[in-house]
Amino acid sequence: MTRSRNELNDTQALTDTQDDTQDSGMTETDNDNIARDDADPWAGIRPYQDDEVAEVLARLSRDTELLTALTRFRLPRLSRYLPSLSRTLASIAIRREVRDVTSVNDFQMRLASYMQRMIRTSTDDFRVEGLDALDPDTAYLFIGNHRDISLDPAFVNYALYLAGRNTVRIAIGDNLLKKPYVTDLMRLNKSFIVPRSARGKRAMLAAYQKLSGYIRHSILEDNHSIWMAQREGRAKDGIDRTDPAILKMMTMARRSLERDVSIGEAIHELRLVPVSVSYEYDPCDTQKARELHALHTSGHYAKSQFEDIQSIVAGITGAKGRVKLRFGTPLGADFTSADAVAAEIDRQVLSGYHLFPTHYLALEALGDAPELVDVSGVSTADRARFRTRLEEVPHELREWWLAQYANPVRNKAGRLPR
């Protein structure tokens, strides 16, 4: 991704490449492709539509890999000794569960009940601030800090659902869509695909141009809100920071129509709203510490084949303690650079980030910056729970585990380590 990010950072290179592409000759095959694109230009990346739901659900009920995964989780003994029978039972269960699902909204209403159960069993409290200040009939581009692969946008959606508002379309990297059934499930849940695997400068630029066009179309034409992370990948070190390259990508569609438009105007029309999600405990904190430790000691970390899927499951099922979601205010047009936009997003995300006892206790345990440690709101139960969690972490990972929780305190105080 490094090469494509550098390309995005060079705005002139992007526009030059777009001009070069427009000047190239067209073949009959190209014209056929364009005709198909005109009918549904974002078919390959957009969420599924209502008229596609029945076919996708039928496909999922027959997907051997999905059925095998479900039975290994829900029927482990039966799947080991009678795998064919277990898959048949799983297929029947899926068809029964979705028999009345005929639209994307129906599918999400099914998910809402699971979300309610997840919050009841794995969180101690969930609070939302700032949403009531946003117009319920206006689409926004919510750009948020990224701590959990699936739960960050899921909590945004749940807050919107509780407020009686339409849920968001969710940006998801194609690196997470390694299995067809995962792609189907994500796109049924209103996810659209962010390209990260395209090869070559022109292919990557074309993919980003299409993505930018879809984002703009969703906000301005469909009046449908979007959630995107402020950077590629989760903030495993607990430091939330916006990547300006993402902001440049967002404005590509507008700049292709109006080369001289300011980035402030291009951002303003998308109605960007920063969002902060804060978890008291991260169910994936030890796994993140293991990755950070490996990168520090050997300079390399190799993910297992399905590590991202395992992280999704751990995030959903693991104990999170208290969770707080804070919606910021829409960005104006008075920005002259992507860096300035990123700085304002960072300011709002950091301002809205809630510090729990875990954050102060982690900083206290590290022994540095004692003047930043505020334990006035820390109870005996908080300390006992924190100590129990810390004792479960392997000794060689503890510094990295603690840093994840301590860094938001340092970041708010402008005291991040160099």
One Martini backbone bead per residue (centre of mass of N, CA, C, O) as a GRO file, in nm:
protein
  418
    1MET     BB    1   0.051   0.066  -0.009
    2THR     BB    2   0.279   0.276  -0.029
    3ARG     BB    3   0.274   0.353  -0.324
    4SER     BB    4  -0.024   0.452  -0.346
    5ARG     BB    5   0.004   0.671  -0.128
    6ASN     BB    6   0.209   0.844  -0.278
    7GLU     BB    7   0.027   0.901  -0.517
    8LEU     BB    8  -0.197   1.045  -0.351
    9ASN     BB    9  -0.001   1.276  -0.247
   10ASP     BB   10   0.015   1.340  -0.565
   11THR     BB   11  -0.195   1.536  -0.723
   12GLN     BB   12  -0.062   1.586  -1.000
   13ALA     BB   13  -0.028   1.288  -1.077
   14LEU     BB   14  -0.324   1.222  -1.085
   15THR     BB   15  -0.417   1.428  -1.306
   16ASP     BB   16  -0.222   1.336  -1.523
   17THR     BB   17  -0.325   1.045  -1.542
   18GLN     BB   18  -0.614   1.120  -1.618
   19ASP     BB   19  -0.540   1.262  -1.883
   20ASP     BB   20  -0.399   1.022  -2.020
   21THR     BB   21  -0.647   0.834  -2.017
   22GLN     BB   22  -0.840   1.018  -2.188
   23ASP     BB   23  -0.638   1.002  -2.454
   24SER     BB   24  -0.698   0.724  -2.510
   25GLY     BB   25  -0.788   0.465  -2.683
   26MET     BB   26  -1.081   0.291  -2.816
   27THR     BB   27  -1.251   0.001  -2.799
   28GLU     BB   28  -1.513  -0.207  -2.831
   29THR     BB   29  -1.477  -0.333  -2.551
   30ASP     BB   30  -1.466  -0.071  -2.397
   31ASN     BB   31  -1.755   0.021  -2.476
   32ASP     BB   32  -1.899  -0.216  -2.339
   33ASN     BB   33  -1.797  -0.156  -2.053
   34ILE     BB   34  -1.918   0.128  -2.034
   35ALA     BB   35  -2.212   0.044  -2.063
   36ARG     BB   36  -2.217  -0.121  -1.803
   37ASP     BB   37  -2.124   0.107  -1.615
   38ASP     BB   38  -2.363   0.300  -1.669
   39ALA     BB   39  -2.579   0.114  -1.539
   40ASP     BB   40  -2.346   0.011  -1.299
   41PRO     BB   41  -2.062   0.154  -1.190
   42TRP     BB   42  -2.064  -0.001  -0.874
   43ALA     BB   43  -2.109  -0.317  -0.871
   44GLY     BB   44  -1.816  -0.416  -0.753
   45ILE     BB   45  -1.847  -0.226  -0.459
   46ARG     BB   46  -2.119  -0.222  -0.367
   47PRO     BB   47  -2.384  -0.280  -0.215
   48TYR     BB   48  -2.643  -0.453  -0.187
   49GLN     BB   49  -2.957  -0.500  -0.317
   50ASP     BB   50  -3.275  -0.598  -0.285
   51ASP     BB   51  -3.276  -0.770  -0.566
   52GLU     BB   52  -3.015  -0.956  -0.438
   53VAL     BB   53  -3.078  -1.106  -0.171
   54ALA     BB   54  -3.194  -1.386  -0.239
   55GLU     BB   55  -2.948  -1.493  -0.397
   56VAL     BB   56  -2.738  -1.461  -0.171
   57LEU     BB   57  -2.874  -1.637   0.045
   58ALA     BB   58  -2.875  -1.896  -0.122
   59ARG     BB   59  -2.567  -1.909  -0.152
   60LEU     BB   60  -2.499  -1.925   0.152
   61SER     BB   61  -2.666  -2.195   0.209
   62ARG     BB   62  -2.433  -2.348   0.004
   63ASP     BB   63  -2.172  -2.275   0.149
   64THR     BB   64  -1.925  -2.473   0.254
   65GLU     BB   65  -1.740  -2.285   0.421
   66LEU     BB   66  -1.958  -2.164   0.599
   67LEU     BB   67  -2.078  -2.425   0.709
   68THR     BB   68  -1.816  -2.526   0.837
   69ALA     BB   69  -1.768  -2.286   1.027
   70LEU     BB   70  -2.035  -2.309   1.185
   71THR     BB   71  -2.005  -2.607   1.286
   72ARG     BB   72  -1.736  -2.571   1.440
   73PHE     BB   73  -1.875  -2.369   1.643
   74ARG     BB   74  -2.171  -2.517   1.709
   75LEU     BB   75  -2.080  -2.838   1.596
   76PRO     BB   76  -1.800  -2.989   1.665
   77ARG     BB   77  -1.860  -3.296   1.684
   78LEU     BB   78  -2.035  -3.337   1.432
   79SER     BB   79  -1.826  -3.214   1.226
   80ARG     BB   80  -1.613  -3.442   1.276
   81TYR     BB   81  -1.803  -3.710   1.217
   82LEU     BB   82  -2.056  -3.540   1.045
   83PRO     BB   83  -2.018  -3.312   0.816
   84SER     BB   84  -2.258  -3.334   0.622
   85LEU     BB   85  -2.484  -3.314   0.830
   86SER     BB   86  -2.399  -3.045   0.958
   87ARG     BB   87  -2.434  -2.877   0.697
   88THR     BB   88  -2.732  -2.934   0.656
   89LEU     BB   89  -2.826  -2.806   0.922
   90ALA     BB   90  -2.709  -2.523   0.863
   91SER     BB   91  -2.872  -2.468   0.607
   92ILE     BB   92  -3.148  -2.484   0.739
   93ALA     BB   93  -3.099  -2.258   0.948
   94ILE     BB   94  -3.056  -2.030   0.749
   95ARG     BB   95  -3.325  -2.049   0.595
   96ARG     BB   96  -3.498  -2.001   0.848
   97GLU     BB   97  -3.377  -1.721   0.939
   98VAL     BB   98  -3.428  -1.588   0.619
   99ARG     BB   99  -3.728  -1.632   0.507
  100ASP     BB  100  -3.818  -1.304   0.557
  101VAL     BB  101  -3.581  -1.201   0.380
  102THR     BB  102  -3.599  -0.920   0.120
  103SER     BB  103  -3.390  -0.713   0.250
  104VAL     BB  104  -3.155  -0.519   0.387
  105ASN     BB  105  -3.321  -0.432   0.629
  106ASP     BB  106  -3.398  -0.713   0.724
  107PHE     BB  107  -3.109  -0.804   0.777
  108GLN     BB  108  -3.042  -0.578   0.990
  109MET     BB  109  -3.264  -0.658   1.192
  110ARG     BB  110  -3.133  -0.924   1.261
  111LEU     BB  111  -2.865  -0.795   1.367
  112ALA     BB  112  -2.980  -0.623   1.599
  113SER     BB  113  -3.032  -0.859   1.795
  114TYR     BB  114  -2.731  -0.938   1.816
  115MET     BB  115  -2.632  -0.664   1.916
  116GLN     BB  116  -2.792  -0.663   2.178
  117ARG     BB  117  -2.662  -0.919   2.290
  118MET     BB  118  -2.369  -0.825   2.285
  119ILE     BB  119  -2.405  -0.583   2.475
  120ARG     BB  120  -2.520  -0.750   2.716
  121THR     BB  121  -2.258  -0.964   2.731
  122SER     BB  122  -1.983  -0.749   2.659
  123THR     BB  123  -2.110  -0.496   2.807
  124ASP     BB  124  -2.166  -0.237   3.057
  125ASP     BB  125  -2.174   0.018   2.849
  126PHE     BB  126  -2.368   0.253   2.631
  127ARG     BB  127  -2.272   0.569   2.481
  128VAL     BB  128  -2.415   0.876   2.338
  129GLU     BB  129  -2.285   1.162   2.150
  130GLY     BB  130  -2.403   1.426   1.917
  131LEU     BB  131  -2.640   1.321   1.733
  132ASP     BB  132  -2.867   1.539   1.798
  133ALA     BB  133  -2.702   1.766   1.615
  134LEU     BB  134  -2.795   1.601   1.371
  135ASP     BB  135  -2.947   1.566   1.081
  136PRO     BB  136  -3.169   1.307   1.002
  137ASP     BB  137  -3.192   1.400   0.669
  138THR     BB  138  -2.876   1.382   0.653
  139ALA     BB  139  -2.587   1.316   0.494
  140TYR     BB  140  -2.282   1.154   0.608
  141LEU     BB  141  -1.923   1.150   0.664
  142PHE     BB  142  -1.798   0.921   0.866
  143ILE     BB  143  -1.493   0.972   1.056
  144GLY     BB  144  -1.296   0.729   1.228
  145ASN     BB  145  -1.171   0.564   1.456
  146HIS     BB  146  -0.955   0.252   1.472
  147ARG     BB  147  -0.999  -0.062   1.668
  148ASP     BB  148  -1.232  -0.228   1.512
  149ILE     BB  149  -1.329  -0.388   1.240
  150SER     BB  150  -1.660  -0.410   1.312
  151LEU     BB  151  -1.753  -0.230   1.569
  152ASP     BB  152  -1.729   0.062   1.496
  153PRO     BB  153  -1.969   0.065   1.284
  154ALA     BB  154  -2.173  -0.090   1.461
  155PHE     BB  155  -2.211   0.136   1.676
  156VAL     BB  156  -2.309   0.345   1.481
  157ASN     BB  157  -2.555   0.187   1.382
  158TYR     BB  158  -2.688   0.149   1.660
  159ALA     BB  159  -2.730   0.448   1.719
  160LEU     BB  160  -2.910   0.499   1.472
  161TYR     BB  161  -3.125   0.289   1.536
  162LEU     BB  162  -3.213   0.410   1.815
  163ALA     BB  163  -3.282   0.697   1.654
  164GLY     BB  164  -3.429   0.622   1.373
  165ARG     BB  165  -3.201   0.578   1.163
  166ASN     BB  166  -3.008   0.539   0.909
  167THR     BB  167  -2.776   0.350   0.801
  168VAL     BB  168  -2.460   0.277   0.697
  169ARG     BB  169  -2.202   0.281   0.481
  170ILE     BB  170  -1.922   0.053   0.460
  171ALA     BB  171  -1.586   0.057   0.471
  172ILE     BB  172  -1.391  -0.212   0.307
  173GLY     BB  173  -1.128  -0.401   0.272
  174ASP     BB  174  -1.018  -0.647   0.045
  175ASN     BB  175  -0.833  -0.799   0.258
  176LEU     BB  176  -1.105  -0.916   0.414
  177LEU     BB  177  -1.207  -1.064   0.125
  178LYS     BB  178  -1.111  -1.394   0.092
  179LYS     BB  179  -1.414  -1.477   0.101
  180PRO     BB  180  -1.714  -1.498  -0.050
  181TYR     BB  181  -1.894  -1.503   0.212
  182VAL     BB  182  -1.780  -1.244   0.332
  183THR     BB  183  -1.862  -1.055   0.106
  184ASP     BB  184  -2.165  -1.109   0.120
  185LEU     BB  185  -2.211  -1.024   0.416
  186MET     BB  186  -2.102  -0.735   0.393
  187ARG     BB  187  -2.289  -0.637   0.153
  188LEU     BB  188  -2.554  -0.688   0.308
  189ASN     BB  189  -2.431  -0.470   0.535
  190LYS     BB  190  -2.343  -0.211   0.360
  191SER     BB  191  -2.079  -0.272   0.211
  192PHE     BB  192  -1.785  -0.132   0.070
  193ILE     BB  193  -1.507  -0.139  -0.152
  194VAL     BB  194  -1.163  -0.118  -0.079
  195PRO     BB  195  -0.881  -0.087  -0.259
  196ARG     BB  196  -0.559  -0.295  -0.205
  197SER     BB  197  -0.485  -0.505  -0.470
  198ALA     BB  198  -0.401  -0.332  -0.680
  199ARG     BB  199  -0.200  -0.322  -0.980
  200GLY     BB  200  -0.068  -0.047  -1.044
  201LYS     BB  201  -0.115   0.278  -1.110
  202ARG     BB  202  -0.370   0.279  -1.288
  203ALA     BB  203  -0.541   0.079  -1.129
  204MET     BB  204  -0.544   0.237  -0.861
  205LEU     BB  205  -0.658   0.505  -0.965
  206ALA     BB  206  -0.919   0.390  -1.080
  207ALA     BB  207  -1.023   0.275  -0.812
  208TYR     BB  208  -1.026   0.548  -0.658
  209GLN     BB  209  -1.214   0.698  -0.846
  210LYS     BB  210  -1.455   0.512  -0.805
  211LEU     BB  211  -1.474   0.542  -0.500
  212SER     BB  212  -1.513   0.847  -0.495
  213GLY     BB  213  -1.773   0.845  -0.664
  214TYR     BB  214  -1.941   0.678  -0.467
  215ILE     BB  215  -1.929   0.859  -0.222
  216ARG     BB  216  -2.054   1.109  -0.355
  217HIS     BB  217  -2.316   0.974  -0.446
  218SER     BB  218  -2.421   0.887  -0.168
  219ILE     BB  219  -2.440   1.175  -0.046
  220LEU     BB  220  -2.575   1.353  -0.289
  221GLU     BB  221  -2.786   1.142  -0.426
  222ASP     BB  222  -2.879   0.926  -0.194
  223ASN     BB  223  -2.860   1.023   0.100
  224HIS     BB  224  -2.610   0.834   0.222
  225SER     BB  225  -2.438   0.728   0.466
  226ILE     BB  226  -2.090   0.708   0.588
  227TRP     BB  227  -1.821   0.484   0.685
  228MET     BB  228  -1.481   0.571   0.789
  229ALA     BB  229  -1.162   0.542   0.832
  230GLN     BB  230  -0.876   0.747   0.909
  231ARG     BB  231  -0.729   0.470   0.838
  232GLU     BB  232  -0.529   0.218   0.766
  233GLY     BB  233  -0.609   0.039   0.995
  234ARG     BB  234  -0.548  -0.016   1.308
  235ALA     BB  235  -0.480   0.130   1.629
  236LYS     BB  236  -0.263  -0.060   1.801
  237ASP     BB  237  -0.122   0.190   1.982
  238GLY     BB  238  -0.358   0.418   2.043
  239ILE     BB  239  -0.308   0.608   1.784
  240ASP     BB  240  -0.490   0.870   1.651
  241ARG     BB  241  -0.461   0.910   1.286
  242THR     BB  242  -0.484   1.089   0.998
  243ASP     BB  243  -0.491   1.023   0.653
  244PRO     BB  244  -0.455   1.237   0.388
  245ALA     BB  245  -0.495   1.036   0.150
  246ILE     BB  246  -0.796   0.983   0.203
  247LEU     BB  247  -0.889   1.273   0.142
  248LYS     BB  248  -0.791   1.281  -0.151
  249MET     BB  249  -0.967   1.054  -0.249
  250MET     BB  250  -1.248   1.182  -0.184
  251THR     BB  251  -1.183   1.436  -0.402
  252MET     BB  252  -1.147   1.323  -0.694
  253ALA     BB  253  -1.429   1.355  -0.823
  254ARG     BB  254  -1.446   1.662  -0.803
  255ARG     BB  255  -1.167   1.723  -0.949
  256SER     BB  256  -1.258   1.593  -1.226
  257LEU     BB  257  -1.472   1.837  -1.267
  258GLU     BB  258  -1.281   2.048  -1.079
  259ARG     BB  259  -0.961   2.131  -1.072
  260ASP     BB  260  -0.980   2.419  -0.885
  261VAL     BB  261  -1.080   2.307  -0.641
  262SER     BB  262  -1.096   2.311  -0.320
  263ILE     BB  263  -1.058   2.110  -0.052
  264GLY     BB  264  -1.269   2.245   0.123
  265GLU     BB  265  -1.509   2.216  -0.072
  266ALA     BB  266  -1.488   1.906  -0.121
  267ILE     BB  267  -1.535   1.838   0.180
  268HIS     BB  268  -1.796   1.995   0.248
  269GLU     BB  269  -1.996   1.834   0.054
  270LEU     BB  270  -1.954   1.559   0.235
  271ARG     BB  271  -1.999   1.597   0.538
  272LEU     BB  272  -1.785   1.577   0.763
  273VAL     BB  273  -1.774   1.350   1.059
  274PRO     BB  274  -1.635   1.304   1.343
  275VAL     BB  275  -1.550   0.991   1.524
  276SER     BB  276  -1.566   0.848   1.856
  277VAL     BB  277  -1.426   0.547   1.994
  278SER     BB  278  -1.453   0.392   2.326
  279TYR     BB  279  -1.266   0.150   2.509
  280GLU     BB  280  -1.198  -0.004   2.797
  281TYR     BB  281  -1.175  -0.280   2.634
  282ASP     BB  282  -0.970  -0.491   2.426
  283PRO     BB  283  -1.003  -0.806   2.293
  284CYS     BB  284  -0.721  -0.750   2.100
  285ASP     BB  285  -0.470  -0.657   2.275
  286THR     BB  286  -0.272  -0.900   2.267
  287GLN     BB  287  -0.246  -0.929   1.962
  288LYS     BB  288  -0.137  -0.644   1.918
  289ALA     BB  289   0.113  -0.676   2.101
  290ARG     BB  290   0.240  -0.903   1.935
  291GLU     BB  291   0.282  -0.738   1.678
  292LEU     BB  292   0.451  -0.506   1.797
  293HIS     BB  293   0.678  -0.683   1.910
  294ALA     BB  294   0.767  -0.809   1.640
  295LEU     BB  295   0.837  -0.543   1.495
  296HIS     BB  296   1.053  -0.455   1.707
  297THR     BB  297   1.241  -0.723   1.709
  298SER     BB  298   1.218  -0.809   1.369
  299GLY     BB  299   1.043  -0.626   1.154
  300HIS     BB  300   0.816  -0.864   1.160
  301TYR     BB  301   0.471  -0.966   1.051
  302ALA     BB  302   0.274  -1.264   1.020
  303LYS     BB  303  -0.019  -1.341   0.917
  304SER     BB  304  -0.262  -1.532   0.935
  305GLN     BB  305  -0.501  -1.625   0.723
  306PHE     BB  306  -0.752  -1.571   0.963
  307GLU     BB  307  -0.697  -1.328   1.161
  308ASP     BB  308  -0.918  -1.120   1.097
  309ILE     BB  309  -1.156  -1.303   1.162
  310GLN     BB  310  -1.069  -1.359   1.454
  311SER     BB  311  -1.089  -1.059   1.538
  312ILE     BB  312  -1.388  -1.025   1.489
  313VAL     BB  313  -1.483  -1.238   1.692
  314ALA     BB  314  -1.338  -1.125   1.941
  315GLY     BB  315  -1.472  -0.844   1.938
  316ILE     BB  316  -1.765  -0.944   1.973
  317THR     BB  317  -1.723  -1.154   2.233
  318GLY     BB  318  -1.560  -0.974   2.397
  319ALA     BB  319  -1.468  -0.787   2.658
  320LYS     BB  320  -1.536  -0.412   2.691
  321GLY     BB  321  -1.707  -0.282   2.883
  322ARG     BB  322  -1.701   0.036   2.818
  323VAL     BB  323  -1.885   0.247   2.576
  324LYS     BB  324  -1.803   0.534   2.360
  325LEU     BB  325  -1.989   0.769   2.152
  326ARG     BB  326  -1.871   1.045   1.936
  327PHE     BB  327  -2.009   1.316   1.774
  328GLY     BB  328  -1.936   1.561   1.575
  329THR     BB  329  -1.868   1.823   1.351
  330PRO     BB  330  -1.900   1.962   1.067
  331LEU     BB  331  -1.709   2.048   0.809
  332GLY     BB  332  -1.582   2.297   0.649
  333ALA     BB  333  -1.419   2.513   0.384
  334ASP     BB  334  -1.150   2.629   0.559
  335PHE     BB  335  -0.933   2.464   0.364
  336THR     BB  336  -0.591   2.417   0.209
  337SER     BB  337  -0.546   2.112   0.316
  338ALA     BB  338  -0.520   1.788   0.407
  339ASP     BB  339  -0.368   1.841   0.672
  340ALA     BB  340  -0.583   2.033   0.792
  341VAL     BB  341  -0.811   1.830   0.797
  342ALA     BB  342  -0.671   1.615   0.968
  343ALA     BB  343  -0.632   1.796   1.218
  344GLU     BB  344  -0.938   1.833   1.276
  345ILE     BB  345  -1.010   1.542   1.310
  346ASP     BB  346  -0.812   1.485   1.540
  347ARG     BB  347  -0.927   1.690   1.737
  348GLN     BB  348  -1.214   1.563   1.757
  349VAL     BB  349  -1.140   1.276   1.831
  350LEU     BB  350  -0.977   1.346   2.088
  351SER     BB  351  -1.198   1.511   2.231
  352GLY     BB  352  -1.410   1.253   2.221
  353TYR     BB  353  -1.227   1.086   2.385
  354HIS     BB  354  -1.255   0.842   2.634
  355LEU     BB  355  -1.133   0.811   2.961
  356PHE     BB  356  -1.052   0.539   3.134
  357PRO     BB  357  -0.910   0.371   3.389
  358THR     BB  358  -0.720   0.202   3.207
  359HIS     BB  359  -0.548   0.439   3.102
  360TYR     BB  360  -0.429   0.532   3.379
  361LEU     BB  361  -0.324   0.253   3.478
  362ALA     BB  362  -0.122   0.212   3.248
  363LEU     BB  363   0.051   0.463   3.303
  364GLU     BB  364   0.120   0.389   3.591
  365ALA     BB  365   0.262   0.113   3.524
  366LEU     BB  366   0.492   0.248   3.348
  367GLY     BB  367   0.600   0.524   3.518
  368ASP     BB  368   0.516   0.760   3.337
  369ALA     BB  369   0.379   1.055   3.361
  370PRO     BB  370   0.237   1.114   3.656
  371GLU     BB  371   0.089   1.394   3.594
  372LEU     BB  372  -0.140   1.232   3.407
  373VAL     BB  373  -0.249   1.080   3.648
  374ASP     BB  374  -0.603   0.994   3.705
  375VAL     BB  375  -0.755   0.832   4.004
  376SER     BB  376  -1.032   0.955   4.106
  377GLY     BB  377  -1.219   0.735   3.922
  378VAL     BB  378  -1.087   0.490   4.069
  379SER     BB  379  -1.161   0.179   4.162
  380THR     BB  380  -1.116  -0.117   4.312
  381ALA     BB  381  -1.246  -0.277   4.077
  382ASP     BB  382  -1.075  -0.158   3.853
  383ARG     BB  383  -0.802  -0.262   3.958
  384ALA     BB  384  -0.868  -0.564   3.966
  385ARG     BB  385  -0.937  -0.599   3.666
  386PHE     BB  386  -0.672  -0.495   3.552
  387ARG     BB  387  -0.485  -0.698   3.692
  388THR     BB  388  -0.608  -0.951   3.568
  389ARG     BB  389  -0.553  -0.880   3.273
  390LEU     BB  390  -0.243  -0.840   3.294
  391GLU     BB  391  -0.175  -1.134   3.401
  392GLU     BB  392  -0.259  -1.263   3.109
  393VAL     BB  393  -0.007  -1.134   3.003
  394PRO     BB  394   0.271  -1.167   2.864
  395HIS     BB  395   0.560  -1.030   2.963
  396GLU     BB  396   0.676  -0.942   2.670
  397LEU     BB  397   0.382  -0.770   2.617
  398ARG     BB  398   0.314  -0.550   2.836
  399GLU     BB  399   0.422  -0.284   2.725
  400TRP     BB  400   0.231  -0.293   2.470
  401TRP     BB  401  -0.034  -0.316   2.619
  402LEU     BB  402  -0.012  -0.054   2.789
  403ALA     BB  403   0.030   0.153   2.555
  404GLN     BB  404  -0.253   0.141   2.431
  405TYR     BB  405  -0.383   0.284   2.694
  406ALA     BB  406  -0.178   0.529   2.741
  407ASN     BB  407  -0.170   0.701   2.474
  408PRO     BB  408  -0.433   0.871   2.497
  409VAL     BB  409  -0.326   1.043   2.729
  410ARG     BB  410  -0.082   1.157   2.585
  411ASN     BB  411  -0.230   1.273   2.338
  412LYS     BB  412  -0.412   1.478   2.488
  413ALA     BB  413  -0.132   1.615   2.611
  414GLY     BB  414   0.100   1.616   2.394
  415ARG     BB  415   0.292   1.327   2.493
  416LEU     BB  416   0.419   1.171   2.280
  417PRO     BB  417   0.642   0.960   2.188
  418ARG     BB  418   0.931   0.978   1.972
   0.00000   0.00000   0.00000
